[in-house]
Amino acid sequence: MENDAVTLCCPNEYCQSANPLTHKFCQQCSTPLPKRYLWAVGNDLNFGDPGSILDDGSNRYLVINKFILLDIKPGLLPQIPELDDLGKIRPYLKLIPYRLHIPQVYGILNLGNGQSKTEILLLERPPLITDATITQANLCSSLDTVWSAASSIRQIHWLWQLANLWQPLGIEGVASSLLDSYLLRVEGVLIRLLELRFDGETPPTLSQLGEFWLKLLKNAKPNIAPFIQQVCEFLIQGDINSSEQLIKVLDQGLNQLEKSQTTTITIYTKTDSGPSRPRNEDACYPAADTLITKPPQHNALAVVCDGIGGHEGGNVASNLAIETIQQQIKELTSVADDNIDPSMLLSDLERAVATANDKISQRNDSEHRQGRQRMGTTIVMALPIAHEIYITHVGDSRAYWITRHSCHQVTLDDDVASREVRLGYALYREALQHSGSGSLVQALGMSKSTSLHPTSQRFIIDEDAVFLLTSDGLSDFDRVEESWETEILPLLSGKTSIENVSQRLIEIANTKNGHDNVTIALVHYNVKYSEPDIRITADISHLLADTELYSSDDPNNGESFINNQKTQVISENKTIKLPQIPLQLFVILGLTLLSGLLGYWFKLQFKSPTIIISSPTPFSSQPPPSTIQRTLDNLSPNWVIQANSSITLNNQPFSAESFFQVIEKKTNPNNENNPEVRLRLCEKSNPALETSQIVQVNFSELQDLGKGISILQSNQPSPCQ
């Protein structure tokens, strides 16, 4: 499809020149010309002939085909739905952490006039194959059409991705999207959804997922066909009853196949102060201009930190974070790869980041730094282990995953704009227009680790890939998206070296951005896989005991396992069977307990009472029995909730640093899985409100606020006393 009369408007508000559709840069001002292909959600759409401009009053959308449009005025903000009409798009907003697999809402399109007006949802970054030279876009192939041609490890990897998506989509009421062959598309190694479909009155079950996967069995590779059949049968029969169990079983299969895969990992780092900064406050590991190859080296770790705050403080914070993380990771990777539990490692990585945070925070406290004088740092790190890579980040330093097919940002910035989207308050492009949208909501060193929320993810690598870790000196203004094909892709085809790629990326950051320090780390995977001769099988006997308390068929249990990021809530109505204990043993235990209590009573008569208050060290494996970690999951009356940012409860806005005391938590007669919570506002700035303002919300409203709120611990001062 070509139309020479159609032009692409420059997004630079001071230029806005018309350009041919095939140009990548504005011919007047050299601004990059983004080509945003959009997927229109709807049935029986009629946009007109391909190559025509849609008659919607804005003249900004070029018709590519029945469902695909191209925005030819990308510098303008799309039409945004009203805030009271966000119900149909809220799942997309809440699932923005999973945008690697799920397209995001771009805006809406209104067609027709008066009562016949139709509102159409537009999604950006759908699973499309595009050709910029002829302005053409087609859907990526569906999973069932490419399944038979994939390797055995790729087939199980695709199922692994679907298993990781099951729980978060279930929570948002769209898990049935994973049971629709038309929606499941494949972009290289990635499963990508075309759009989301709402569940019916009865949510889909894991048994239905097993039946759906059975359709793929006939074209599965012979060496894994018995394994997939077993997994499907376990799902259908209910032997696997949670997404966590399912992921562990699929991990079992991947671990067996990994032995037939040879992986070589190369890491290279580089940093530069940039043309406009007098000093470099960034830091990296390994040290800049260091090349590491695994094997022969046993450990491989890449870290990028972007220091912030105070005179020379950023440099101190970033280097202190690097030093602490390096020591922590060295201990974590001292065991053999086969003995590493993914869930435990993800938690350990977050604890390592928390330890670095506390060291910087303690340094700030010892130097009496307050407010903007407190030094801090962002962090993004990659830990390659066998056929996996673990990514952990805090702040806006990013990780990108580049393959021969695409470039995807796999981290979500910890900034105001992303938070607003994640909480379901705004579309991303709308949030970017707000003042302070790029301000960080968290970084290492700004406060104690109890209020820090690192994000850890796990990815399976079954083909050549490059992971780029970078500070915002390069990632700002979409420089990575603009240059990955020309600068990074040649590394995957062996046409350049990792050192040359690093140098070119630093040059791009300095010449096209130049406003900040820039630091990058490249992690290059070279993968060779050969089909094993043996057939693998599934064994669930040792998995069920560890996970029987969790059921992903219930979307209200709060579990989320995408890439093994998880928050677990134990179901209260689960019956736990205790083994039978002989009566004689009860008698012996009773006598022993009685004698112990008598001895303790006599001891108290001759010893004055002493109260010892113990401050638990961070991340101690067994905290003192008297200290209970207060979280939203075990919320109780009289506890205090703090607003970390501006929030809305029951349609009422509240400012940051507002405090709410829990008055009551009771059963909701309309939904027993979503209790009612009554709160009393006890704001420091207006004590008179303490006796007058009561807020009643559903528990799910508090859950939706995510990092926007936190629970004061028992040892923290409360303004509600």
Backbone hydrogen bonds, N-H to C=O, Kabsch-Sander energy under -0.5 kcal/mol:
donor,donor_aa,acceptor,acceptor_aa,energy
6,V,3,N,-1.6
8,L,19,N,-3.4
9,C,7,T,-0.5
9,C,72,I,-2.8
10,C,17,S,-2.5
13,E,11,P,-0.5
15,C,12,N,-2.2
16,Q,12,N,-1.4
19,N,8,L,-1.5
21,L,6,V,-0.6
23,H,20,P,-1.7
26,C,31,T,-2.6
30,S,26,C,-1.7
33,L,24,K,-2.9
36,R,34,P,-0.7
36,R,71,D,-0.5
37,Y,35,K,-1.0
38,L,69,L,-3.3
39,W,123,L,-2.4
40,A,38,L,-0.5
40,A,67,F,-2.9
41,V,39,W,-0.5
41,V,121,L,-2.7
42,G,40,A,-0.6
51,G,63,V,-3.2
52,S,49,D,-1.9
54,L,61,Y,-3.1
56,D,54,L,-1.6
62,L,60,R,-0.6
62,L,70,L,-3.0
63,V,52,S,-2.8
64,I,62,L,-0.5
64,I,68,I,-2.5
65,N,68,I,-1.7
69,L,38,L,-2.3
70,L,62,L,-2.1
71,D,36,R,-1.9
72,I,60,R,-3.1
72,I,70,L,-0.7
73,K,60,R,-0.6
76,L,73,K,-1.8
79,Q,108,I,-0.5
85,D,82,E,-1.9
86,L,83,L,-0.9
89,I,86,L,-0.9
90,R,86,L,-1.7
92,Y,89,I,-0.6
93,L,89,I,-1.7
94,K,90,R,-3.0
95,L,91,P,-1.7
96,I,93,L,-1.5
98,Y,95,L,-2.0
99,R,96,I,-1.7
101,H,98,Y,-2.3
102,I,98,Y,-1.4
104,Q,124,E,-1.4
106,Y,122,L,-3.1
107,G,122,L,-1.3
108,I,79,Q,-2.4
109,L,120,I,-2.4
111,L,109,L,-0.6
111,L,118,T,-2.7
116,S,113,N,-1.5
117,K,114,G,-1.4
118,T,111,L,-3.5
120,I,109,L,-3.1
120,I,118,T,-0.6
121,L,41,V,-0.7
122,L,107,G,-2.6
123,L,39,W,-2.5
124,E,104,Q,-3.1
125,R,37,Y,-0.7
128,L,126,P,-1.7
129,I,138,N,-3.6
130,T,128,L,-0.6
131,D,136,Q,-2.5
134,I,131,D,-1.1
135,T,131,D,-0.6
136,Q,131,D,-1.6
138,N,129,I,-2.3
140,C,127,P,-2.4
143,L,184,L,-2.4
145,T,142,S,-0.8
146,V,142,S,-1.2
147,W,143,L,-1.3
149,A,146,V,-0.7
150,A,146,V,-0.6
150,A,147,W,-1.4
155,Q,151,S,-2.3
156,I,152,S,-1.9
157,H,153,I,-1.9
158,W,154,R,-2.4
159,L,155,Q,-1.7
160,W,156,I,-2.3
161,Q,157,H,-2.0
162,L,158,W,-2.0
163,A,159,L,-2.5
164,N,160,W,-1.9
165,L,161,Q,-1.4
166,W,162,L,-1.1
167,Q,163,A,-0.6
169,L,165,L,-2.0
170,G,166,W,-1.9
171,I,167,Q,-2.3
172,E,168,P,-1.3
173,G,170,G,-1.2
174,V,169,L,-3.0
175,A,169,L,-0.5
177,S,174,V,-1.8
178,L,175,A,-2.0
179,L,176,S,-1.8
180,D,177,S,-1.0
181,S,179,L,-0.6
183,L,180,D,-0.8
184,L,180,D,-1.2
185,R,183,L,-0.9
185,R,192,R,-2.8
186,V,141,S,-2.5
187,E,190,L,-2.6
188,G,186,V,-0.6
190,L,187,E,-1.9
192,R,185,R,-3.0
192,R,190,L,-0.5
193,L,101,H,-3.5
194,L,183,L,-2.0
199,D,173,G,-3.0
209,L,205,T,-1.6
210,G,206,L,-2.3
211,E,207,S,-1.9
212,F,208,Q,-2.3
213,W,209,L,-2.5
214,L,210,G,-1.4
215,K,211,E,-0.6
215,K,212,F,-1.0
216,L,213,W,-1.9
217,L,214,L,-1.1
219,N,216,L,-1.0
220,A,217,L,-1.7
224,I,221,K,-1.9
225,A,221,K,-1.3
228,I,224,I,-2.6
229,Q,225,A,-2.4
230,Q,226,P,-2.3
231,V,227,F,-2.4
232,C,228,I,-2.6
233,E,229,Q,-2.4
234,F,230,Q,-2.8
235,L,231,V,-2.2
236,I,232,C,-2.7
237,Q,233,E,-2.6
238,G,234,F,-0.7
238,G,235,L,-0.6
239,D,234,F,-1.5
240,I,234,F,-1.7
241,N,239,D,-0.7
246,L,242,S,-2.0
247,I,243,S,-2.5
248,K,244,E,-2.1
249,V,245,Q,-2.1
250,L,246,L,-2.3
251,D,247,I,-2.5
252,Q,248,K,-1.6
253,G,249,V,-1.5
254,L,250,L,-2.4
255,N,251,D,-2.7
256,Q,252,Q,-1.4
257,L,253,G,-2.0
258,E,254,L,-2.1
259,K,255,N,-0.5
259,K,256,Q,-0.6
260,S,257,L,-2.3
261,Q,258,E,-2.0
262,T,528,K,-3.2
263,T,261,Q,-0.6
264,T,526,N,-2.4
265,I,294,K,-3.0
266,T,524,H,-2.3
267,I,292,I,-3.0
268,Y,522,L,-1.9
269,T,290,T,-0.9
270,K,520,I,-2.3
272,D,518,V,-2.5
281,E,279,R,-0.7
283,A,305,C,-2.2
285,Y,303,V,-2.2
289,D,269,T,-2.8
290,T,287,A,-1.0
292,I,267,I,-2.6
294,K,265,I,-2.9
297,Q,293,T,-1.8
302,A,382,A,-2.3
303,V,285,Y,-2.7
304,V,380,V,-2.5
305,C,283,A,-2.8
306,D,378,T,-0.6
307,G,281,E,-1.3
307,G,305,C,-0.6
308,I,376,G,-2.9
310,G,372,R,-0.5
313,G,310,G,-0.8
314,G,310,G,-0.8
316,V,312,E,-1.6
317,A,313,G,-2.8
318,S,314,G,-2.5
319,N,315,N,-1.9
320,L,316,V,-2.3
321,A,317,A,-2.3
322,I,318,S,-2.1
323,E,319,N,-2.5
324,T,320,L,-2.2
325,I,321,A,-2.8
326,Q,322,I,-2.5
327,Q,323,E,-1.6
328,Q,324,T,-2.3
329,I,325,I,-3.0
330,K,326,Q,-1.7
331,E,327,Q,-1.2
332,L,328,Q,-1.7
333,T,329,I,-2.2
334,S,331,E,-1.1
335,V,332,L,-0.5
339,N,336,A,-1.5
340,I,337,D,-1.5
345,L,341,D,-2.6
346,L,342,P,-2.5
347,S,343,S,-1.8
348,D,344,M,-2.6
349,L,345,L,-2.6
350,E,346,L,-1.7
351,R,347,S,-2.1
352,A,348,D,-2.3
353,V,349,L,-2.0
354,A,350,E,-2.2
355,T,351,R,-2.3
356,A,352,A,-2.0
357,N,353,V,-2.4
358,D,354,A,-2.4
359,K,355,T,-1.9
360,I,356,A,-2.0
361,S,357,N,-2.7
362,Q,358,D,-2.8
363,R,359,K,-1.7
364,N,360,I,-2.3
365,D,361,S,-2.4
366,S,362,Q,-2.6
367,E,363,R,-1.5
368,H,365,D,-1.3
369,R,364,N,-2.8
373,Q,370,Q,-2.2
374,R,371,G,-1.5
376,G,308,I,-2.9
377,T,444,L,-1.4
378,T,306,D,-1.8
379,I,394,V,-2.6
380,V,304,V,-1.9
381,M,392,T,-2.6
382,A,302,A,-2.8
383,L,390,Y,-2.5
385,I,388,E,-2.2
388,E,385,I,-2.4
389,I,459,F,-1.9
390,Y,383,L,-2.0
391,I,389,I,-0.5
391,I,457,Q,-2.3
392,T,381,M,-2.0
393,H,455,T,-2.0
394,V,379,I,-2.5
398,R,470,T,-2.2
400,Y,468,L,-2.4
401,W,408,H,-3.1
402,I,400,Y,-0.6
402,I,466,V,-3.1
403,T,401,W,-0.5
403,T,406,S,-2.7
408,H,401,W,-2.2
410,V,399,A,-2.4
410,V,408,H,-0.6
411,T,399,A,-0.9
413,D,411,T,-0.5
414,D,395,G,-1.8
415,D,413,D,-1.5
416,V,439,S,-1.8
417,A,437,S,-2.5
419,R,415,D,-1.9
420,E,416,V,-2.3
421,V,417,A,-1.7
422,R,418,S,-2.7
423,L,419,R,-2.0
424,G,421,V,-1.9
425,Y,420,E,-2.8
426,A,420,E,-0.9
431,A,427,L,-2.9
432,L,428,Y,-1.9
433,Q,430,E,-1.3
434,H,431,A,-1.3
437,S,434,H,-1.5
439,S,436,G,-1.6
441,V,414,D,-2.7
442,Q,414,D,-0.8
444,L,377,T,-2.6
446,M,443,A,-1.1
451,S,448,K,-1.7
452,L,449,S,-1.4
455,T,393,H,-2.0
457,Q,391,I,-2.7
458,R,563,N,-0.6
459,F,389,I,-2.4
461,I,387,H,-3.2
462,D,460,I,-0.6
465,A,525,Y,-1.5
466,V,402,I,-2.4
467,F,523,V,-2.7
468,L,400,Y,-2.1
468,L,466,V,-0.6
469,L,467,F,-0.6
469,L,521,A,-2.9
470,T,398,R,-2.3
471,S,519,T,-2.0
474,L,471,S,-1.6
475,S,471,S,-1.5
476,D,472,D,-1.7
478,D,475,S,-1.1
479,R,476,D,-1.0
482,E,478,D,-1.7
483,S,479,R,-1.5
484,W,480,V,-1.8
487,E,483,S,-2.5
488,I,484,W,-1.6
489,L,484,W,-2.4
491,L,488,I,-1.6
492,L,488,I,-0.8
492,L,489,L,-0.9
493,S,489,L,-1.0
494,G,491,L,-0.9
495,K,490,P,-2.6
496,T,490,P,-0.7
501,V,497,S,-2.1
502,S,498,I,-1.9
503,Q,499,E,-2.1
504,R,500,N,-2.3
505,L,501,V,-2.3
506,I,502,S,-2.0
507,E,503,Q,-2.1
508,I,504,R,-2.3
509,A,505,L,-2.3
510,N,506,I,-2.2
511,T,507,E,-2.5
512,K,508,I,-2.6
513,N,508,I,-0.7
513,N,509,A,-1.1
514,G,509,A,-2.7
518,V,272,D,-2.8
520,I,270,K,-2.8
521,A,469,L,-2.3
522,L,268,Y,-3.0
523,V,467,F,-2.5
524,H,266,T,-3.2
524,H,522,L,-0.6
525,Y,465,A,-3.3
525,Y,523,V,-0.6
526,N,264,T,-2.5
526,N,524,H,-0.5
527,V,525,Y,-0.6
528,K,262,T,-2.2
530,S,260,S,-1.8
536,I,223,N,-2.4
543,L,540,I,-1.2
544,L,540,I,-1.7
546,D,543,L,-0.7
547,T,543,L,-0.9
547,T,544,L,-0.6
548,E,544,L,-1.1
550,Y,547,T,-1.7
552,S,241,N,-0.6
553,D,241,N,-0.7
554,D,551,S,-1.0
557,N,554,D,-1.6
558,G,555,P,-0.5
564,N,561,F,-2.9
565,Q,562,I,-1.8
566,K,564,N,-0.6
569,V,557,N,-0.5
571,S,549,L,-1.0
574,K,571,S,-0.9
577,K,575,T,-0.6
586,F,582,P,-1.2
587,V,583,L,-1.9
588,I,584,Q,-2.2
589,L,585,L,-2.6
590,G,586,F,-2.4
591,L,587,V,-2.4
592,T,588,I,-2.3
593,L,589,L,-2.4
594,L,590,G,-2.3
595,S,591,L,-2.4
596,G,592,T,-2.0
597,L,593,L,-2.3
598,L,594,L,-2.2
599,G,595,S,-2.3
600,Y,596,G,-2.2
601,W,597,L,-2.1
602,F,598,L,-2.3
603,K,599,G,-1.9
604,L,600,Y,-1.7
605,Q,601,W,-1.1
606,F,602,F,-0.7
606,F,603,K,-0.9
607,K,604,L,-0.8
612,I,610,T,-0.6
613,I,611,I,-0.6
614,S,612,I,-0.7
620,S,617,T,-1.6
627,T,624,P,-2.2
628,I,626,S,-0.6
629,Q,627,T,-0.5
631,T,629,Q,-0.6
634,N,631,T,-0.6
635,L,632,L,-1.3
638,N,662,V,-3.7
639,W,636,S,-1.5
641,I,660,F,-3.3
642,Q,710,S,-3.1
643,A,658,S,-2.8
644,N,642,Q,-0.7
644,N,708,G,-2.5
645,S,708,G,-1.0
647,I,654,F,-2.4
649,L,652,Q,-2.6
652,Q,649,L,-2.0
654,F,647,I,-3.0
657,E,643,A,-3.0
658,S,655,S,-0.9
660,F,641,I,-2.5
661,Q,680,R,-2.8
662,V,639,W,-3.0
663,I,661,Q,-0.6
663,I,678,R,-2.8
664,E,678,R,-1.4
666,K,676,E,-2.4
671,N,668,N,-0.7
674,N,671,N,-2.0
676,E,666,K,-2.6
677,V,697,V,-3.3
678,R,664,E,-2.7
679,L,695,V,-3.4
680,R,661,Q,-2.4
681,L,679,L,-0.5
681,L,693,Q,-1.9
682,C,659,F,-2.8
686,N,683,E,-1.0
689,L,686,N,-2.1
690,E,687,P,-1.8
691,T,688,A,-0.9
692,S,689,L,-1.4
693,Q,689,L,-2.3
694,I,692,S,-0.7
695,V,679,L,-2.8
697,V,677,V,-2.7
697,V,695,V,-0.5
699,F,675,P,-2.9
701,E,698,N,-1.4
702,L,698,N,-0.9
703,Q,699,F,-1.9
704,D,700,S,-2.3
705,L,701,E,-0.8
705,L,702,L,-0.6
706,G,703,Q,-1.4
708,G,705,L,-2.9
709,I,706,G,-1.2
710,S,642,Q,-2.0
712,L,640,V,-2.6
712,L,710,S,-0.5
716,Q,713,Q,-1.9
721,Q,718,S,-1.1
